[in-house]
Amino acid sequence: MKFSRKTVLGAVAAVSTLLATAACGSGDSDTSGATTSAGQVIVPDPGGDLGKAMKKAFFDPFEKKTGIDVVLSSGEFDAAVVLAGVKAGAPAYDMLNVNGAVLQRFRDGAAIEPIDYAQWQNGARDKIAPVKAADDAVPAYYISIVPAWSTAKLGDKGLTSWADFWNVDKFPGKRTLAPGSWGAGGATFEIAAMAAGVAPKDLYPIDYDKVFASLDRLKPNLVKFWETGAEPIQLLTGGQVTGTSAWNGRVAGAQDKGVPVASTWNQSILQYDNWTILKGAKNAANAQKLLAFMMEAQPQADFANAITYSPANSAAFDLLSADRAAKLPTSPDNVASAVTQNYEWWTAKAPGSDKSNEEVAIERWQAWASK
Amino acid sequence: MSVDSSTERFTGGLAARPRRRPDRRWLTLVPLLAVLILLFVVPLFSLLIDSFRSEQGFTLENYREQVTSPVFWRAIRRTLVIAAISTGICVVLGYLMAYALTRMPKRLRGVLMVVVLVPYFTSILIRSYAWIAILAPGGLVARTLALVGIDSPPDLVFNQTGVLIGTVQILLPLALLPIYSVMSGIDRASVRAAQSLGASPAVAHWHVYRPATSSAVMASAALVFISSLGFYVTPALLGGPGDALIAQSILVQFSNLVDPAGAAAQAVLLLLIVLMLFVVLFRYLAPSLSVESTGSATPRRGRRADTTERRENLRALRARILDSGLDAVGRLRLPILVCGWIVGAALLATPLVVVAIWSFSDATYLTFPPEEYSTRWFADYFTDEAWIGSTFLSLGIASASAVISVVIGGFGAFGLVRGPKRPRLPIAILVAMPLIVPPMIYSLGFFILVAPHDVVGTNLGLIMPYVVLGLPFAVSITAAALRNLDQRLENAARSLGAGSLSVLRHVLLPALRPALISGFVFAFLAAFDDVVVATFMSGPTAVTLPLRMFQDIKLEVSPRTAVVAVVLLGAGAAAVLLRFVMAWLVRAVRVALSRRGAS
């Protein structure tokens, strides 16, 4: 019996196609079939405590109220990946929460749609404060980057400023910070400047020489830069560091789980995310509905009760207990000792350059860090 | 020196028959080339064009910016150094361990194979956390050293040492398996013959055994070196503040500066540097790229005849020194092999032991040793449809793409080794490309190309790039084995009237089985362990297991991903156990039957 090579190749091709289609067929049946007549809306799942809070306060009640499925996607929401998707005409999500400094990139890339405020409750838009709602983006929640420490190693009365964070004689142990290659994201530039004694009102424009001199002083005690929001707490728990910068919700979440960590509001850096609706979103209409629902006072208050991030709708504070409000980044006492991150400066063009301040900062950081 | 001429010389009449028909063996290259061009070259090329494009038209600005940046060159230098050192460690350890494996009883081999494959059973992220728990001050190593009185252990993590340890752990199997697949096919009779003629064991090994494995060693070295260039997570978690490697630099360019063109330019430059290195090392790396057959399988001719007497003397002197050195090594061979296995197994398995212990932790964070134990994270995994769904999705996708890779790659390897000689180098380079190109760059190019066609979030969208990523393994491992296979066997079969399919079934497949299996294993693992391609291609619906693990531990460090490792490990161990039980059963039945027949 003889077969020509062509027959063999044909058979091989047929088998591989068959396998591929068989595998695809089986997978599709797993993933589809969840949609109902009301349709769906695809949002990124930020995971962790933030994901749970959003699900509890926003997504579950919205599903119950409208019958629209909120599909939580645990894929990557790296800005560059999302932008590539929008550019290719296939955004991975219908709506997205983006950091204040990253928002400009979405605007530059014409990647976001105007928000349909006609669907909002009367007057809700005016209640968005302290940062106002824009035509194409609305603040989602406020978070703070705080100095945090291990109470097991440094006791309850720990750091009171970033200068303390730098002071390893008084507060012994190793440190970790967010990488400055995130630009504004990890607030490391502001932190290093304040540690060098720069007053909060003089932070911008960032004085790079001061920042890197300050970081040079810390470097012997800096074990690494953390890469994910969960890593600082893990490093504190594991004992590899005694002090770290961390998002306040992460610290509070860890405390709830009995982890011996603490933080201070003093010199915390206030940041915020924006909700945006992506250009080319398949379920844009549902996304507008979800956004209008999320920004109502009650869901906003539910959110702030589930995680210690501040609501964007200031009317939500009327629905919160005084105890709870005191734990949030924008409560009067906390915000008084905080610095609000200046996204306007971060996204502005650097003097004498066609690059933004953030791009210049990242490049200078890379040059410093690679030495 | 070519395969064809040597065949003619040594097989005489046997070679005549296939010559009568036109040689169509190159046809087996067609599917390989089609897949690589359509699914790899085209997407990459479209991205490449972007790196030369600006608002004004053609530009070299992206390249100028990188070439003039000291940051870029520092990252390149660090990356190449780490890659070279980890390749050296991996290949030496891999060689020792593979050799020891071939001398072990079969049953023990199966068990140790699980140890070798153990690193693949869990996410790279949690493995890195495990290394931190082991290596950091106050960790396992420090505590062990304190027991023997060493109170100030060296810094083992958050520096280049940490990066090296993490990298070697991941790449050691990649060095070991190709070498093992060739070694297990070597007939030891020739080594015994050399020994019976008076050569000491180590000398016999060096002169008889080693040459037969050299092409596999080169293939391993090339695979390990190239793979390490794209490492991102390991240096990010285990490195210190100044240890960023090129993949991290590309990621910052891509993610933080949102500059895909600049990222592509960095990737292209990396590619060029690696290619130049390969050209420099061409003579040594040639066999691994299946360009020239230099193993002992084919006799050498030509240049050796011109060597002068003096050089011959020098060579003899060198050989004497080598042989006396080998004698010394030979006497220590058992301790060396045992040490190799102890170090290797410790590197491979320790993080998994930590991960396994974590999976039974009651804590919400990864504390080692855990303060309290429970099975709540197992319950959490088995009751979560999303996790179970992702597990089966990943198993299915990785199997499907690995099968396709092995079939296409197996035929391609045949065409590469037995087919025409001239296109070998370009094809070999093309095949190695998917490994060299940082996965992020390839995924981005592929994603941009296919995103408008509704394949993102489908299984097909994941299988296609995974086939491409599996091909370098399937082709290089099969080709290395094929080069060691005496072509006369095929010709003999053909001269006895066997058709192509019979030759394939009765000669090639049995001889290449170990290579095809390890090719499958690596193609499978390339897909099963991938996070980067999945980042782009998963979409909201088809979230693969490694991506789910990656996101989960990135967002909330918990023992949940540790559970996945233990479940997969259990399944792997069960599969191995099942094989032994089956083999035992078959043997028992056979014995029983033969007894009955005898009585």
HADDOCK unambig.tbl for C-alpha pairs under 7 A between the chains (distance, minus, plus):
assign (segid A and resid 1 and name CA) (segid B and resid 499 and name CA) 6.93 0.50 0.50
assign (segid A and resid 2 and name CA) (segid B and resid 499 and name CA) 4.88 0.50 0.50
assign (segid A and resid 2 and name CA) (segid B and resid 500 and name CA) 6.95 0.50 0.50
assign (segid A and resid 2 and name CA) (segid B and resid 501 and name CA) 6.91 0.50 0.50
assign (segid A and resid 3 and name CA) (segid B and resid 499 and name CA) 6.59 0.50 0.50
assign (segid A and resid 3 and name CA) (segid B and resid 500 and name CA) 6.51 0.50 0.50
assign (segid A and resid 3 and name CA) (segid B and resid 501 and name CA) 6.09 0.50 0.50
assign (segid A and resid 4 and name CA) (segid B and resid 500 and name CA) 6.91 0.50 0.50
assign (segid A and resid 5 and name CA) (segid B and resid 500 and name CA) 6.90 0.50 0.50
assign (segid A and resid 16 and name CA) (segid B and resid 404 and name CA) 5.64 0.50 0.50
assign (segid A and resid 19 and name CA) (segid B and resid 400 and name CA) 6.28 0.50 0.50
assign (segid A and resid 20 and name CA) (segid B and resid 400 and name CA) 6.41 0.50 0.50
assign (segid A and resid 20 and name CA) (segid B and resid 460 and name CA) 6.75 0.50 0.50
assign (segid A and resid 23 and name CA) (segid B and resid 396 and name CA) 6.55 0.50 0.50
assign (segid A and resid 23 and name CA) (segid B and resid 397 and name CA) 6.85 0.50 0.50
assign (segid A and resid 23 and name CA) (segid B and resid 400 and name CA) 6.84 0.50 0.50
assign (segid A and resid 23 and name CA) (segid B and resid 459 and name CA) 6.98 0.50 0.50
assign (segid A and resid 24 and name CA) (segid B and resid 458 and name CA) 7.00 0.50 0.50
assign (segid A and resid 24 and name CA) (segid B and resid 459 and name CA) 4.91 0.50 0.50
assign (segid A and resid 24 and name CA) (segid B and resid 460 and name CA) 5.93 0.50 0.50
assign (segid A and resid 27 and name CA) (segid B and resid 393 and name CA) 6.71 0.50 0.50
assign (segid A and resid 27 and name CA) (segid B and resid 459 and name CA) 6.41 0.50 0.50
assign (segid A and resid 31 and name CA) (segid B and resid 541 and name CA) 5.99 0.50 0.50
assign (segid A and resid 47 and name CA) (segid B and resid 552 and name CA) 6.93 0.50 0.50
assign (segid A and resid 47 and name CA) (segid B and resid 555 and name CA) 5.71 0.50 0.50
assign (segid A and resid 48 and name CA) (segid B and resid 555 and name CA) 5.55 0.50 0.50
assign (segid A and resid 48 and name CA) (segid B and resid 556 and name CA) 5.06 0.50 0.50
assign (segid A and resid 73 and name CA) (segid B and resid 540 and name CA) 4.35 0.50 0.50
assign (segid A and resid 74 and name CA) (segid B and resid 540 and name CA) 6.64 0.50 0.50
assign (segid A and resid 74 and name CA) (segid B and resid 548 and name CA) 6.95 0.50 0.50
assign (segid A and resid 74 and name CA) (segid B and resid 551 and name CA) 6.87 0.50 0.50
assign (segid A and resid 75 and name CA) (segid B and resid 535 and name CA) 6.20 0.50 0.50
assign (segid A and resid 75 and name CA) (segid B and resid 538 and name CA) 6.90 0.50 0.50
assign (segid A and resid 75 and name CA) (segid B and resid 539 and name CA) 6.40 0.50 0.50
assign (segid A and resid 75 and name CA) (segid B and resid 540 and name CA) 6.11 0.50 0.50
assign (segid A and resid 75 and name CA) (segid B and resid 543 and name CA) 6.95 0.50 0.50
assign (segid A and resid 76 and name CA) (segid B and resid 535 and name CA) 5.57 0.50 0.50
assign (segid A and resid 78 and name CA) (segid B and resid 255 and name CA) 6.61 0.50 0.50
assign (segid A and resid 79 and name CA) (segid B and resid 255 and name CA) 6.58 0.50 0.50
assign (segid A and resid 80 and name CA) (segid B and resid 254 and name CA) 6.51 0.50 0.50
assign (segid A and resid 80 and name CA) (segid B and resid 255 and name CA) 5.16 0.50 0.50
assign (segid A and resid 80 and name CA) (segid B and resid 258 and name CA) 5.37 0.50 0.50
assign (segid A and resid 81 and name CA) (segid B and resid 536 and name CA) 6.95 0.50 0.50
assign (segid A and resid 84 and name CA) (segid B and resid 448 and name CA) 6.85 0.50 0.50
assign (segid A and resid 88 and name CA) (segid B and resid 448 and name CA) 5.73 0.50 0.50
assign (segid A and resid 88 and name CA) (segid B and resid 451 and name CA) 5.89 0.50 0.50
assign (segid A and resid 88 and name CA) (segid B and resid 452 and name CA) 5.97 0.50 0.50
assign (segid A and resid 89 and name CA) (segid B and resid 452 and name CA) 5.94 0.50 0.50
assign (segid A and resid 90 and name CA) (segid B and resid 451 and name CA) 5.91 0.50 0.50
assign (segid A and resid 90 and name CA) (segid B and resid 452 and name CA) 6.04 0.50 0.50
assign (segid A and resid 92 and name CA) (segid B and resid 539 and name CA) 5.88 0.50 0.50
assign (segid A and resid 92 and name CA) (segid B and resid 540 and name CA) 6.80 0.50 0.50
assign (segid A and resid 181 and name CA) (segid B and resid 252 and name CA) 6.63 0.50 0.50
assign (segid A and resid 181 and name CA) (segid B and resid 256 and name CA) 6.77 0.50 0.50
assign (segid A and resid 182 and name CA) (segid B and resid 256 and name CA) 5.83 0.50 0.50
assign (segid A and resid 223 and name CA) (segid B and resid 158 and name CA) 6.08 0.50 0.50
assign (segid A and resid 223 and name CA) (segid B and resid 240 and name CA) 5.90 0.50 0.50
assign (segid A and resid 223 and name CA) (segid B and resid 241 and name CA) 6.58 0.50 0.50
assign (segid A and resid 224 and name CA) (segid B and resid 158 and name CA) 6.29 0.50 0.50
assign (segid A and resid 224 and name CA) (segid B and resid 240 and name CA) 4.71 0.50 0.50
assign (segid A and resid 224 and name CA) (segid B and resid 241 and name CA) 4.54 0.50 0.50
assign (segid A and resid 225 and name CA) (segid B and resid 241 and name CA) 5.97 0.50 0.50
assign (segid A and resid 228 and name CA) (segid B and resid 554 and name CA) 5.59 0.50 0.50
assign (segid A and resid 228 and name CA) (segid B and resid 555 and name CA) 6.79 0.50 0.50
assign (segid A and resid 229 and name CA) (segid B and resid 555 and name CA) 6.30 0.50 0.50
assign (segid A and resid 230 and name CA) (segid B and resid 554 and name CA) 6.26 0.50 0.50
assign (segid A and resid 230 and name CA) (segid B and resid 555 and name CA) 5.53 0.50 0.50
assign (segid A and resid 230 and name CA) (segid B and resid 556 and name CA) 5.20 0.50 0.50
assign (segid A and resid 230 and name CA) (segid B and resid 557 and name CA) 5.83 0.50 0.50
assign (segid A and resid 234 and name CA) (segid B and resid 365 and name CA) 6.64 0.50 0.50
assign (segid A and resid 234 and name CA) (segid B and resid 366 and name CA) 6.91 0.50 0.50
assign (segid A and resid 234 and name CA) (segid B and resid 557 and name CA) 6.83 0.50 0.50
assign (segid A and resid 237 and name CA) (segid B and resid 367 and name CA) 6.76 0.50 0.50
assign (segid A and resid 238 and name CA) (segid B and resid 367 and name CA) 5.89 0.50 0.50
assign (segid A and resid 240 and name CA) (segid B and resid 136 and name CA) 6.74 0.50 0.50
assign (segid A and resid 359 and name CA) (segid B and resid 257 and name CA) 6.11 0.50 0.50
assign (segid A and resid 366 and name CA) (segid B and resid 71 and name CA) 6.58 0.50 0.50
assign (segid A and resid 367 and name CA) (segid B and resid 71 and name CA) 5.42 0.50 0.50
assign (segid A and resid 369 and name CA) (segid B and resid 241 and name CA) 6.65 0.50 0.50
assign (segid A and resid 369 and name CA) (segid B and resid 242 and name CA) 5.16 0.50 0.50
assign (segid A and resid 370 and name CA) (segid B and resid 71 and name CA) 6.10 0.50 0.50
assign (segid A and resid 370 and name CA) (segid B and resid 74 and name CA) 6.75 0.50 0.50
assign (segid A and resid 370 and name CA) (segid B and resid 242 and name CA) 5.12 0.50 0.50
assign (segid A and resid 370 and name CA) (segid B and resid 243 and name CA) 6.97 0.50 0.50
assign (segid A and resid 370 and name CA) (segid B and resid 244 and name CA) 6.71 0.50 0.50
assign (segid A and resid 371 and name CA) (segid B and resid 242 and name CA) 6.49 0.50 0.50
